[in-house]
Amino acid sequence: MSRIIRSRDNAVVKQMIALAHSARDRKKLGLTVLDGIHLIRAYADALGAPQRIAVAESAVARDEVRALLTQCGGADVVLLADPLMSEISSLESPAFVVATIQTPQVSPLAAGACMLLLEDLQDPGNVGSLLRSAAAAGIREVVTSRSTAFAWSPKVLRAAQGAHFALNISEGRDLLNVLADYNGTSIALVVDPDPPASIYDCELAGPVAFLIGNEGAGLSSALRSAASVRVTIPMPGSTESLNAAAAGAVCLFEMVRQRIHRRGSRG
């Protein structure tokens, strides 16, 4: 960091600005922007040093920045004037550290694994929250449909809080084809299952794939029909429904509860 970059015409700055604000550029180049120390540290803990780290001029002496740069010793580090960092960071209060990484490669779906399948979810916050819940529940495989919000967008990354780096996220898939090859139990979360069935009465000890649908329309009829079972979450209160992120978390942690209970009863 011997030189401070102050020009917006600098090639490094131009690329980072484009990546921060253009999903098309991120997909084309296979790069992702991590906004802030928390996400960068989560990536470094899981996968090693980022490709590049940009540090705001005013923050270079901060202890947490120095510690991060020590942890990420293999990264290319650039020092930017604060106004340039404000253009790169997508936060309302711009971060003083931003990194670019190669978007992690997708691995083949693990046979017999538990999965989370997301169909046409539009809200980045919901997608990110579901990724975070999946990682917390011990699920690694997440599959999204073509119309689901891009998992590596800044808003989804912020909502997931580092969960991406514990997951294998396979995007833009035909979920019917995924289910056709799945050997476990696929569970469609719906408002009105026929016959009526509760998630709490569903056996979740083996391999399961949870299907969560669009915030307004829910799951498509084709995916509902293809699922092994269709369940709802009992709601004795006056609210008609939970949002997708909350509903998914309930299902994921009912699975966790059942597995903990089963291990306890065996002990």
Secondary structure as a PSIPRED ss2 file (coil, helix, strand):
# PSIPRED VFORMAT (PSIPRED V4.0)

   1 M C   1.000  0.000  0.000
   2 S C   1.000  0.000  0.000
   3 R C   1.000  0.000  0.000
   4 I E   0.000  0.000  1.000
   5 I E   0.000  0.000  1.000
   6 R C   1.000  0.000  0.000
   7 S C   1.000  0.000  0.000
   8 R C   1.000  0.000  0.000
   9 D C   1.000  0.000  0.000
  10 N C   1.000  0.000  0.000
  11 A H   0.000  1.000  0.000
  12 V H   0.000  1.000  0.000
  13 V H   0.000  1.000  0.000
  14 K H   0.000  1.000  0.000
  15 Q H   0.000  1.000  0.000
  16 M H   0.000  1.000  0.000
  17 I H   0.000  1.000  0.000
  18 A H   0.000  1.000  0.000
  19 L H   0.000  1.000  0.000
  20 A H   0.000  1.000  0.000
  21 H H   0.000  1.000  0.000
  22 S C   1.000  0.000  0.000
  23 A H   0.000  1.000  0.000
  24 R H   0.000  1.000  0.000
  25 D H   0.000  1.000  0.000
  26 R H   0.000  1.000  0.000
  27 K H   0.000  1.000  0.000
  28 K H   0.000  1.000  0.000
  29 L H   0.000  1.000  0.000
  30 G C   1.000  0.000  0.000
  31 L E   0.000  0.000  1.000
  32 T E   0.000  0.000  1.000
  33 V E   0.000  0.000  1.000
  34 L E   0.000  0.000  1.000
  35 D E   0.000  0.000  1.000
  36 G C   1.000  0.000  0.000
  37 I H   0.000  1.000  0.000
  38 H H   0.000  1.000  0.000
  39 L H   0.000  1.000  0.000
  40 I H   0.000  1.000  0.000
  41 R H   0.000  1.000  0.000
  42 A H   0.000  1.000  0.000
  43 Y H   0.000  1.000  0.000
  44 A H   0.000  1.000  0.000
  45 D H   0.000  1.000  0.000
  46 A H   0.000  1.000  0.000
  47 L H   0.000  1.000  0.000
  48 G C   1.000  0.000  0.000
  49 A C   1.000  0.000  0.000
  50 P C   1.000  0.000  0.000
  51 Q C   1.000  0.000  0.000
  52 R E   0.000  0.000  1.000
  53 I E   0.000  0.000  1.000
  54 A E   0.000  0.000  1.000
  55 V E   0.000  0.000  1.000
  56 A E   0.000  0.000  1.000
  57 E H   0.000  1.000  0.000
  58 S H   0.000  1.000  0.000
  59 A H   0.000  1.000  0.000
  60 V C   1.000  0.000  0.000
  61 A C   1.000  0.000  0.000
  62 R C   1.000  0.000  0.000
  63 D H   0.000  1.000  0.000
  64 E H   0.000  1.000  0.000
  65 V H   0.000  1.000  0.000
  66 R H   0.000  1.000  0.000
  67 A H   0.000  1.000  0.000
  68 L H   0.000  1.000  0.000
  69 L H   0.000  1.000  0.000
  70 T H   0.000  1.000  0.000
  71 Q H   0.000  1.000  0.000
  72 C C   1.000  0.000  0.000
  73 G C   1.000  0.000  0.000
  74 G C   1.000  0.000  0.000
  75 A C   1.000  0.000  0.000
  76 D E   0.000  0.000  1.000
  77 V E   0.000  0.000  1.000
  78 V E   0.000  0.000  1.000
  79 L E   0.000  0.000  1.000
  80 L E   0.000  0.000  1.000
  81 A C   1.000  0.000  0.000
  82 D H   0.000  1.000  0.000
  83 P H   0.000  1.000  0.000
  84 L H   0.000  1.000  0.000
  85 M H   0.000  1.000  0.000
  86 S H   0.000  1.000  0.000
  87 E H   0.000  1.000  0.000
  88 I H   0.000  1.000  0.000
  89 S C   1.000  0.000  0.000
  90 S C   1.000  0.000  0.000
  91 L C   1.000  0.000  0.000
  92 E C   1.000  0.000  0.000
  93 S C   1.000  0.000  0.000
  94 P C   1.000  0.000  0.000
  95 A C   1.000  0.000  0.000
  96 F C   1.000  0.000  0.000
  97 V E   0.000  0.000  1.000
  98 V E   0.000  0.000  1.000
  99 A E   0.000  0.000  1.000
 100 T E   0.000  0.000  1.000
 101 I E   0.000  0.000  1.000
 102 Q E   0.000  0.000  1.000
 103 T C   1.000  0.000  0.000
 104 P C   1.000  0.000  0.000
 105 Q C   1.000  0.000  0.000
 106 V C   1.000  0.000  0.000
 107 S C   1.000  0.000  0.000
 108 P C   1.000  0.000  0.000
 109 L C   1.000  0.000  0.000
 110 A C   1.000  0.000  0.000
 111 A C   1.000  0.000  0.000
 112 G C   1.000  0.000  0.000
 113 A C   1.000  0.000  0.000
 114 C C   1.000  0.000  0.000
 115 M E   0.000  0.000  1.000
 116 L E   0.000  0.000  1.000
 117 L E   0.000  0.000  1.000
 118 L E   0.000  0.000  1.000
 119 E C   1.000  0.000  0.000
 120 D C   1.000  0.000  0.000
 121 L C   1.000  0.000  0.000
 122 Q C   1.000  0.000  0.000
 123 D C   1.000  0.000  0.000
 124 P H   0.000  1.000  0.000
 125 G H   0.000  1.000  0.000
 126 N H   0.000  1.000  0.000
 127 V H   0.000  1.000  0.000
 128 G H   0.000  1.000  0.000
 129 S H   0.000  1.000  0.000
 130 L H   0.000  1.000  0.000
 131 L H   0.000  1.000  0.000
 132 R H   0.000  1.000  0.000
 133 S H   0.000  1.000  0.000
 134 A H   0.000  1.000  0.000
 135 A H   0.000  1.000  0.000
 136 A H   0.000  1.000  0.000
 137 A C   1.000  0.000  0.000
 138 G C   1.000  0.000  0.000
 139 I C   1.000  0.000  0.000
 140 R C   1.000  0.000  0.000
 141 E E   0.000  0.000  1.000
 142 V E   0.000  0.000  1.000
 143 V E   0.000  0.000  1.000
 144 T E   0.000  0.000  1.000
 145 S E   0.000  0.000  1.000
 146 R C   1.000  0.000  0.000
 147 S C   1.000  0.000  0.000
 148 T C   1.000  0.000  0.000
 149 A C   1.000  0.000  0.000
 150 F C   1.000  0.000  0.000
 151 A C   1.000  0.000  0.000
 152 W C   1.000  0.000  0.000
 153 S C   1.000  0.000  0.000
 154 P H   0.000  1.000  0.000
 155 K H   0.000  1.000  0.000
 156 V H   0.000  1.000  0.000
 157 L H   0.000  1.000  0.000
 158 R H   0.000  1.000  0.000
 159 A H   0.000  1.000  0.000
 160 A H   0.000  1.000  0.000
 161 Q C   1.000  0.000  0.000
 162 G C   1.000  0.000  0.000
 163 A H   0.000  1.000  0.000
 164 H H   0.000  1.000  0.000
 165 F H   0.000  1.000  0.000
 166 A H   0.000  1.000  0.000
 167 L C   1.000  0.000  0.000
 168 N E   0.000  0.000  1.000
 169 I E   0.000  0.000  1.000
 170 S E   0.000  0.000  1.000
 171 E E   0.000  0.000  1.000
 172 G E   0.000  0.000  1.000
 173 R E   0.000  0.000  1.000
 174 D C   1.000  0.000  0.000
 175 L H   0.000  1.000  0.000
 176 L H   0.000  1.000  0.000
 177 N H   0.000  1.000  0.000
 178 V H   0.000  1.000  0.000
 179 L H   0.000  1.000  0.000
 180 A H   0.000  1.000  0.000
 181 D C   1.000  0.000  0.000
 182 Y C   1.000  0.000  0.000
 183 N C   1.000  0.000  0.000
 184 G C   1.000  0.000  0.000
 185 T E   0.000  0.000  1.000
 186 S E   0.000  0.000  1.000
 187 I E   0.000  0.000  1.000
 188 A E   0.000  0.000  1.000
 189 L E   0.000  0.000  1.000
 190 V C   1.000  0.000  0.000
 191 V C   1.000  0.000  0.000
 192 D C   1.000  0.000  0.000
 193 P C   1.000  0.000  0.000
 194 D C   1.000  0.000  0.000
 195 P C   1.000  0.000  0.000
 196 P C   1.000  0.000  0.000
 197 A C   1.000  0.000  0.000
 198 S E   0.000  0.000  1.000
 199 I H   0.000  1.000  0.000
 200 Y H   0.000  1.000  0.000
 201 D H   0.000  1.000  0.000
 202 C C   1.000  0.000  0.000
 203 E C   1.000  0.000  0.000
 204 L C   1.000  0.000  0.000
 205 A C   1.000  0.000  0.000
 206 G C   1.000  0.000  0.000
 207 P C   1.000  0.000  0.000
 208 V E   0.000  0.000  1.000
 209 A E   0.000  0.000  1.000
 210 F E   0.000  0.000  1.000
 211 L E   0.000  0.000  1.000
 212 I E   0.000  0.000  1.000
 213 G C   1.000  0.000  0.000
 214 N E   0.000  0.000  1.000
 215 E C   1.000  0.000  0.000
 216 G C   1.000  0.000  0.000
 217 A C   1.000  0.000  0.000
 218 G E   0.000  0.000  1.000
 219 L C   1.000  0.000  0.000
 220 S C   1.000  0.000  0.000
 221 S H   0.000  1.000  0.000
 222 A H   0.000  1.000  0.000
 223 L H   0.000  1.000  0.000
 224 R H   0.000  1.000  0.000
 225 S H   0.000  1.000  0.000
 226 A H   0.000  1.000  0.000
 227 A C   1.000  0.000  0.000
 228 S C   1.000  0.000  0.000
 229 V E   0.000  0.000  1.000
 230 R E   0.000  0.000  1.000
 231 V E   0.000  0.000  1.000
 232 T E   0.000  0.000  1.000
 233 I C   1.000  0.000  0.000
 234 P C   1.000  0.000  0.000
 235 M C   1.000  0.000  0.000
 236 P C   1.000  0.000  0.000
 237 G C   1.000  0.000  0.000
 238 S C   1.000  0.000  0.000
 239 T C   1.000  0.000  0.000
 240 E C   1.000  0.000  0.000
 241 S C   1.000  0.000  0.000
 242 L C   1.000  0.000  0.000
 243 N C   1.000  0.000  0.000
 244 A H   0.000  1.000  0.000
 245 A H   0.000  1.000  0.000
 246 A H   0.000  1.000  0.000
 247 A H   0.000  1.000  0.000
 248 G H   0.000  1.000  0.000
 249 A H   0.000  1.000  0.000
 250 V H   0.000  1.000  0.000
 251 C H   0.000  1.000  0.000
 252 L H   0.000  1.000  0.000
 253 F H   0.000  1.000  0.000
 254 E H   0.000  1.000  0.000
 255 M H   0.000  1.000  0.000
 256 V H   0.000  1.000  0.000
 257 R H   0.000  1.000  0.000
 258 Q H   0.000  1.000  0.000
 259 R H   0.000  1.000  0.000
 260 I H   0.000  1.000  0.000
 261 H H   0.000  1.000  0.000
 262 R H   0.000  1.000  0.000
 263 R H   0.000  1.000  0.000
 264 G H   0.000  1.000  0.000
 265 S H   0.000  1.000  0.000
 266 R H   0.000  1.000  0.000
 267 G C   1.000  0.000  0.000
